[in-house]
Amino acid sequence: MSVSLESVVFDCADAQTLAAFWAQVLSSEVDADGNQYFATVNRAAPGTTLMFIQVPEPRTGKNRLHVDLSATDWAAEIDRIVGLGAQRVDEHDEFGTHWITLADPEGNVFDVAEHKG
């Protein structure tokens, strides 16, 4: 028996809205059956699905798990994602990697790393 990563799930206030943000970040679309309570991105595509589920309680504190992205045109992608509604949180250059920490519209932090070479 083997295990594979199926989905990364975001608890959120509005599944459709947050899924739309992440779909734009990934240059994708929200799957057709999305609504304010449940939505997915890339469910039919190979790889990992992003799933968004409405929950009653707000997010508090720092994420204990977050998404890391990388980009070859790093500066342009940071600007594009901020233009979609993300907020810059911090910048790091450690462990041989340069990255920006951003927060999505519901405050979930994620990183975009500069792809070098």
N, C-alpha and C positions, 0 to 999 in steps of 0.2 A: 504494500500500500504506500502511496506517496501523497504528499500534501503540496498544494500549490496556492499561491495568493490569488484569491478570487476578486475581492473588493476592498477598497478603503472607504470607510463609512464616516460621514460627517453628521453629527447631531447638530441641528440648526433650528432657527425660528421659522424660516420660509424656504422649504426645499427647492422649489422652482427657481426662486431668485438666486440662491447660492449656487445651484447647479448651472444656471445661465452664466454666472461670473466665471466659474471653473471651466465651462465649455469654451468660453472665449479665450481664457488663458491658454488652453490646450489646442486652440484652433479647431474645435470640434462643435458638436451640437448636443443639446439635451435630448435624450431619447424621447420618442413620441408620447409616451404615456405619463410624462412628468406632471406633477401638480404641486400645490403648496405643502402637501404632507409627505410626498415621496417622489423622488426624481433620481435618474441615473444619467451618467455620461459614459459613452463607449461600451455599453452592455453587450452589444452584438459584435464588437470588434475583438480581435485577439488581444490578450493582455489583461491588465487590471482595470476593473470598472470602478468609477467613483460613484458612490451612493450617498444620497442626502435624505435624511429622515427628520421630520419635524418632531421636536421634543418640547415639553412645557417649560423646562427650566433653562435659564440663560447660562452661557459659558462663563465660568469664573476661573480666575487664575491662568497660569501659563499652560499651554498644551503640553501634555506628556509625550505625545507622538505628533510628528508633523511631516509634511511632504517636502521633499527636496527635489528641485528642478535644476536643470543646467541649460545653458544657451551658448551658442557660438557668437551671436551678435548680442552680447550681454547687455550693454548700455541701452540699446534700442529696445530690448525685451523688457528691461526694468521700466523704462518710460512707458511702454505700451501697457504693461500690467497695472501700473499706477493710474494710467488713463482710464482703465476699466473699473477702477474703484478701490484698488489696494492702497494701503498706506505703508510708507517706509517706516521701519521700526529700528533697524540697526545695520551696521556694516562690519564685516569681519574679514581678517586675512590671517588665518591660522591653519595649521596642519597641512600646509601646501596648497590651500584652496582659498580663493577670494569669493565671498558671497554677501548678498544683501538679504536681510530678514525683512519680510513684508507681512502685513496682516490683511486677510480677505475682508469683505464687507461686514462679516459677523465677528471679526476679531481673531479668527484662527490664524496663527502664525505659520509661515512657510518660508523656505529659502530658495533663492535663485543663485546658483553658482556660476562663476565665469569658467567656461570651458577653455582650457589652455592646451593648445597643441592638438 
